[in-house]
Amino acid sequence: MQLDAFRKATVKGVATRVGGADVKKLKIELARAMGERCVDALLKKGASVDSIRMSNRALVYVVDGVPLFFDPSGGRYEMFPTVYALWALGDAHALARVETHSEVSPKVLGGADLMLPGVTSDVSAWTENELAAVYVTGNDIPFAVGVIGCDAARAVASGMKGVGVRLAHAYGDAVWALGDKSAPSAAFSRGRIYKTGEVAPETPALILEEDKAPETVAAAIGAMTLSETAPGAEEEEIHDVSTPEKMDAMLERCFAIGANKVSDAELPMRCENFYANFVLPARPEGVQLDLKHSTYKKQAKLFSVMEKKHKLIKTKLVHKIENIVAIEREHALLAKYAVASTPEVSIESDAIAPPIGSATIEVQKRYRASTMYRPIFGQWAIENKERLYTKTEAHAALSKYVVANALGDGKPGSEVKLDTLLGKELFNKKEVEYGTDSLYPLDDLFERLIGKLQPHVVVQSTRNGETTEFVKKGSLKPIVIKAEDRGRRKYITRISGMETFCILPEELAAILKKEFSASVSIDDLPGKHDHGKELSIQGHVVIQLADLLRKNMGVPAKFIDAQN
C-alpha cells in the first residue's frame, strides 16, 4: 500500500456525487476496515456522499459536507477514516491505539512516519498493516491515522528500531483542510499536540467533547460545519456552502468573478465552457461548487437566472448551442466582486485578446483571393498570388480598384458603378445587377467581396521572446479537453488540437507530466481525416488543464472546449 500522508497533495478536480450503488459498495468496504457499527453511525441512510480526487490520486469521501473517509489507492477501496470521523466516533472506533510523546507529534504533523523509538504504548498486540489511530500520551483524542509498520515480534526483535506507524493522514493536512478546519480541543495546534488540560499556542475554532458515544455521532458531525467557526472568522463564514441558499450565494460570487475575467473580445462563448473555465476556478480554496446542492440544480437554470432575473448576461443559440454573447459591465455584481488582477486588454476587429500569462496567442482572420478576384488586389496579387489579406487591406484594395477604373470615388458610403468584373463575379446570374452598369453601395459591395474570398486564420504565439505562426484554411477549431471514465473511479483526461495554437505535443506532454505528477502518453488521433496528436493524462484534470492553457500557454478561453 503506497502512502504519502498528503505531504504535497492538492485538490485536483471538483466534487463528484457518489451514486446509490457505489455508496452500498463503499459501506461494505468501510465495514471491513472499521466495523459495521462505526459505518452505520457515520454513513446514515439518505446522507449525500461526494468524492474529491487529490493530486496524489487519493479519493476523499465527503459525507454531508464533512470529509470522513479516504482511499489512498485512488479507487481500489483501501479505506481509511479521517480525524473528523475518529473525533465523532470517540472510543467507538475499531482502530489500534498507538501513543507517542507530545514532543514527537510535530514530526508526525509534518508528514513523517512514527518511528518505533517514539512509541510509548504497548506493542505486544500489533499486527502488520493494521489500521492505527495515533495519540499523544495523556490526550485521548487521536491526531493521525496510519497502518502498523511491523508486527509485535519484529518490533521487539529489532530493539524497537524502525517504522512503527506508516502515516496516511494527520491533523492539519490537505484532507483536514477539506473540512471546517476545526480543532477537537484546546490542546491541538498545527505545530504540536499537547496533553489534555494544556493549551496549545493556536486557539482552536471548535471544541468537541472528548468522549463521544456512537449514539452522538450524528450530532458531532452536525457540529462540524463552517457556520460554527470562531468569532471573527469572517472568511470562513463567506465560504459556507452548507445550505442551498449559501451554495446559491457562492455560485453567484464565482459567476461574477468569472464574468470579470472574460473580455468582450472572447465573446460569444459557450455557456458550458464559461462555467468550466471561469466559474469553477473562481471558487475559494477548499470550497466545492455543486449545482445539485443549490436551488438551481442545473447549469441551464443558473444561466437563465443570471440572464432573466439578474440581467448580468445575454445568451443566444449559436449552432444550436447556448452561448454568452454579452456581459453587462456596469452590473452591481461585477463591481462587488471586481477582479483585483490586471484586466485583460480588449483589441478591435477580428483579433482575440489572449489572457495574461507566460505566453501570448493572437488569433486573426485573413482572406485569400482566388484567380477571378485577384485583379481587384492589383500589385499585391501580382507580387504574391497566395497572399492573405486583412479586412482593412481588402477594403483598401477594392476602393483603389474603383478609383483606378473610374467607377466611383472609393469613399465609405459612396456608390460604385459595376463593371464586368464586379458585376459578374460578385453577383449571381439571377440578380438584377448581374453584368450591368448599375450603381451599388461600396460598403455592401465590400461585404459581397469578403463573402467570395477564402477565409483563413493566422495564429501567432509568442513564448520566451520567440514568435511562431500557424496558418489554417477555414475556421479555427478549439482545443478539446475531455475526461474518460475507465471504471472504478479511474479517469484519463485527453487533449487534442494543441498544434493549431503552436503548442508542440511533446512540449506540452513534458509540462503536464511535471505539473500533474502523472504519466502522459502521445498517440495519433483516430480517424483518417484527423492528422494531429492526442495526449492522455492519468486522472481527472480537465479544469486544471484548461486553467493551465489559459494562464501559462496564453490560449484564449474562447478556444478551449473543456468537457468536464
N, C-alpha and C positions, 0 to 999 in steps of 0.2 A: 504494500500500500504506500503510495507516494504522498507525503505530507510536506507542505511548505509553510504552514502556520500563517498564511496570508501576509507574509512579510512585505511584499510589494504589490499585493493584489488591488485591483480597482474594478469598479463595475464596468462590464463590457456588454451592455445591452439593456433593453427595457424589461420590465416585469412581464412575465407570461403566465396567464391563468392556467392552472393545472385542472384538467378535466376530471369528471367523476370516476372514470375507470382508473386513471392514474393515481387519484387520491386513495382509492382502495389498495392499489399495489403499494403505494407509499406507506400506508398504515401497516401492511404486512411486514415490510422490511424494517420499519421502525420498531415494531413489536419484537422482532428477532433481536434487535440491538438493545432495546431498553425495557421490554416487557409490555404486555397489553395494557396493564393498569395505567402506566405513565402515558401511553399513546392516547387512550380514551380520555384522559384528563386534559391533555393539551390539544388534541385534534378532534374537537367536538363536531357532531353532525351539523351540517349547514355552514361550517366555517369556510371563508374564502381562502384559498391557497394559491399563492403565486410563486413562481421560481425566477430567480435572478442569476444570470451567468456572470462569473467573475473572470478577470483576465488570466487567472491560473487554472481555468477550466472547471473550477468548482461550481456546483449549483447550490444556491442558498434558497431554502423554502421559507416563505413569509406567510404566517397564518394570522389573518385579521390585522395586518399591519405590523406584526412582530416577527423578526427572524428567529425561528425556533429550532430549525434543523439545517444541516448542510451535508452535501455529498462531495468530498474532495476528488472523487474519481470522475466527476462530471457526467454521471448517468448510469453507473453500474450499481447504484444503491448501496454504497458503503456509508451508512448513515451515522451522523454524529449529532448530539444535541448542542445547542448554543448555551452560553452562560445565562441568557434570558430564560431558556427552558429550565435549566437547573435551579435558578433562583425561584421560579414559580413552583417547582415541584418540592423544593426543600429537601428533607431527608428521604422523600419517597422515591427518588431516582435509584436505578439499579447499577450505577457505575461504581467501579472500585474507587476507594478513597485513598488518595496519596497526599501526604503532607510534606511541607518544606518550611525552611526558615523564612521569616519576613525579609531578611537581608538578601535572600536568593530570588525573591519574587521579581525584582526589576529585570533580571536576566530573562526570566520566562515571559514577562510582559513585552520584552523587546524581541521575542520570537525565537529564543533559544530553547533547546530541549532541556528537560530537567535531568540532571546527571545524578547518578546513584549517591555520590557523597553528600548531595544536598537533600536527600530524602530523610525525613525524621520519623516516619510512620513504619509499622511492621510490614515486612515484605514476604513473610512466610506463606501467604496465600496467593501470591502473584501468579498470574498466567500470562504468558507472552501474547501480545496483540489484543489483550482485553481492554475494553474501553475504560478510561480512568478520568476522574474529576480531581483537579489539583487544588489543594487548600493551603493556607498558611496556618501553621500550628498556633492554636489559640483563637482561630477565627473559623466559624462553622459555615461560612458562605464560600462556595467554590469560585475560583477566578480564571480557571483554564481547563481545557479538555484535550485529551490525547489518548494514546494507546501505550500499554505497558511494553517497555523495550526488551525485557527478558523475563524468564520465569524465575521463581524463587531460588531454585538450585543453582542457576547460573549466576544470579546476583551474589549469593553467598560465596560461590567458588571464585568469583572474580575479586573478592575482597572489597565488595561494594564500590567497584570502579566501572565506569562505562555509562551508557544511556539508561536512565530509569524510566522516563516517560517521553515518548516522541510527541512533540507538541503538534496539535491540529488547529487550535483556536484559543485565543485568550482575550480577556477583558481589554478593551481599548483598540482592538484591531479592526480591519475593514468589515468583518461580519457584524461586530458590535455596533459599528457606525451606521449600519443599515437600520438599526432600531432607533429608540429615542435617546440613545447615548446616556442612559441613566446609570447611577451607581447604586448598589443594593444597601450600602451602609456608609457611615462617615469614615470608616477605616479604609475605604477604597480610594485610590488615586491612579492616574495614568502612569505614574512613575514607580509606585510601590504599594503593596497591600500590607496593612498593619493588623495587629491583633484587635479583637473586639474590645471596645472601650477606648481605644486610641483614635485620635482624629487625624486623618491624612491632611496634608497641606492643601489639596484641592477640595473645594466644597462640592459635595455630590448634588445632583439635580433631583434625585428621588431616593427615598429610603423605604425599604420594604421590611416587613417583619422577618426575623431570621429563621423562624421555624414554621415553614409553610406545610400545611397538611394537604393531601391530594384533593380534599373537598374544596379548598380555597384557590385552586389553580386558576380557575376562570377569573376570579376577582383579581388575582395577581397580574394576569395578562391584561385585563382591562385597565389596570392602573398604569401599565407601561405604554402611555400614549404621549404624543408631543404636546398635548394640551395641558399636561401637568408638570411642565418643566419649572425650574426655579424662577422666582420673581425676577423681572428684569431681563429674562431671556427672550427678548422680542424677536430675534432672528428665528428661533425655534418655533414661535407661535405663527410667524408668517409662513413657515414651511409645513404647517399642519395640514394634512390631506386626509384626515381620519373620517370625515363625513362627506357625503355627496356635494353639499354646498361648498365645503372648503376645497374639494377637488375642482369644482367649477371655478372658484376664485384662482386656483393655481393655474388651470388651463388658460384662463383669461389673461393672467400675468404673462405666461410663456408665449401666448399668441401675440400679445402686444410687443414683447421683446423681439420676437422673431420678425414681426412686421417692420420694426425699426431697422432691422439689418438688411432688409430687401430693398434694393434700389428700383426706381421706376423702369430703368433700362432692362431689368431682368424679368419684367412682366411682358406677356402673360406667363404664369407659372402654374403648373398642375397643383391642385389643392393637396393631393396626397404627397407630392414632393415637398411642398411648403411645410406640411406637418412633420415629415420625416427629417428634413434638413434644417429647419429653423425652430419649430415649436419644441420638439423633443430635446434638442441640445440646449435649449434655454432653461431647462429645469435646474433647480439648485442641486448641489451635491447631496446625494443620499435620498433624494425625492424621486419617486416613481410616478409617472403620469399614467393613469389608467382610465380610459373613457368609460369603461363598464362600471367603474366606481363613482362616476359623475352622473348628473341628471341628463347629460347629453346622450350617453350610451354609444353613439356612433359618430364618426368623423363628419358625415354629411350634415347631421343636426348641429354640430359645433359651428361649421362654416355658415349654415343657414342663419343661425342666431347672430353670428358676427356681422352678417350682411344685412338682414332684415330688421333686427332689433337694435343692435349697436351701431349699424351703418358704418362700420370700420373698413369694410372691403366691398368690392363689387366683383361678382363672378359671372362667368359666361361659358357656355358649352363650346369647346373648340375641338372639332373632330370627335364629337360625342363624349368628350371628357371634360369634367368641370375644372375650370382654370380661374385663378385670381387675375383679374385684368386691371384693377386699380385699388389703391390704398389711400384712405382719407388721411393725409399727412397732418392735418390740423386737429385730429381727433384727440379728445382729452386722455384716452387710454394710452396713446403713443407718448404724450407728454409726461404722463405719470410714470411710465416705465421706459423713459428715454435711455437709449444706449449710451454709455459713457465713453465707449471707444470711438475712434475717429470714423466718421461716416464714410461710406463708400462714395466714390466720385461718379456722378452720372455723366455720360457723354452723349452727344447728339447722334442723329441719323441712325445708321444700322450697325454701329459698333456697340459691343456689350462691355460694360464696366466690370472688370474682374474683382473679386474680393481682395482685400489687403492680405498679403502673406509673403512667404519667401519667394514666390514666383508670381508672375502676372501672365494672363492669357487674354488676348484681344481677338474677338471674332468679328469679321467684316464681310459684308456681301459684295460680290463682284459680278460682272456680266461680261460674257464673251459674244462677239458678233460673228455670225456665220457669213458665208460668201455673199449672199444677196444684200446684206446690211452694211458690209464693210465700206462701200463708197461714202456713207454718211460720216464715217470716222476719219476720212481723208488720210493725211500723212501718218497718223498714228497706226492705222491699219496697214499702210504700205510698209512701214518700218518693222512691224511685228504683227503678223496675221493672228497669232494666238494670244495677243494682249488681253488682259482682263481690265475692265473699266469700272470705276465707281459710278454711282448715280450722278454725282456732280459732273464728272468727266463726260458721261453720256449726254447730259443736258447741254453742256458746253459744245459738244461736237454737233448736236442737232441744230443748235442756234447758229453755229458757224456755217453749217451747210445751207441753212435757209438764207442767210445773208449773202453767201457766196453765189448762190443761184438766183438771187433777186426774187425770192419767194416771200419775203417779209423782212421786218427789222430785227427779228430774233429776240425780242424783249419779252419778258414774262407778261402774260395776259394778252399778248398780241395774237393776230391770226396769221395763218400760213396758207399760201396758195399751193395746192397739191400738184406736184409734177408727176411724171410717170413712175419714178422710184417710190416716192412717198404714197402716191395714190394706189399703186398696185400691191406693193409689198406689205403695207401696214393695214390694208383693208381686205375683207373678204369679197368675193365676186358679187354676192347678193346685196352688198351695202351700196347705198346711193352714191357715196363719194368715190367708189372704185373707178380708177382710171380717168377721173375728171379734173377739171381745173377749179373746182370749188374751193372755198375758203374753210379752214378748220382751225380751232383754237390750238395754239402752240403747246399749252400745258397738257391738253388731252392727247395731242399727238405724241408727246413725250411718253405718257403712260402706255400708249399703244406700242411704242418702240421698246420700252422696258419689257413689256409682255412678250415680245418676239425674241429678245436676246436670251442666251443660255445662262441661267443662274449658276453661280459658283459661291463657295465660301472659302475665305482665307483665314486660317488660324495661326496667329503669331504668339509664340511662347517665349518669355524671357526669364531665364534662370541663371543665377550667378553671373549676370552681366552678358550672357550669351543668348542670342535670339535665334530661334528656329521657326520654320514656317511649314505649314501643311495646307495644300490646296485640294479641294474636293468639289466635284461637279454635283449640282443639285443641293438639297437641303442638308443640314448638319444633324446627325443622329446623336442622341445623348449617350453618355457613359451609363451602362446598365449595371446596377448592383442588386443582387438578389440572394436570399438565403434559402438553402435547400435542407429540408429536414431529413436526416438519414435514419431516424428512428432512435428510440431510447435516449431522447433529448440530445442527440448529437447533430450538429449542424455543420454545413460547409457554405461559406459565402463566396459567390462567384462574381467576377467583374470583367466586363468586356467593353470595347470601344475606346480604350485609352489612347490608342495610336493616333486617332484623329486630333487629339489635343497635345500632340508632340510629346507624349509620355511613352518611353520605351517599356515594354512589358518586363524585361529583365531588370531594369532600373527600379520599377515600381515593386516588383517581387522582393527585391533586396530590402527596400524601405519597409514593406509590410511585415516581412519576416522579423525585422528588428522591432518594429512598433508594437506588434501584437504578440511577440514571442510564440509564434505558431509557424508550422510548416506551410509553405506556399508552393504550388505546382503550376506549371505553364503548359497549356495544351492548345491545339488548333481548334478554332470554333467549328462546331458541327455544321454540316451542310455544304453543298457545292458552291454556293454563291457568297459565302462568308469566308474571307481570307485572313481575318485578324486572329489575335490570340485571346485566350481566356485564362484568367488567374483563378485558382481555387485556394481559399484560405480556411484553415480549420477554425471552427467556432462561428458564432453569430455576431458579426461585427459590421452590419450594414450601416448603422448610424455613425459609428466611429470612422468607418472608411469614407463615407460621404463628407464628414466633417474634415477629415484629413485632405481630401481632394480640394475642398473649398479653401481652407486656410493655408495649407502648405504647398499645394500644387497650382493654386490660382484658378481652378476650373469654376466658371460661373454656376451658381446653383441651378439656373435655368436648364443647364445641360447635364444635370445629374438625375437619373431616374433611379431613386432608392426604393426598392420594393421590399419593405420591411416585413 
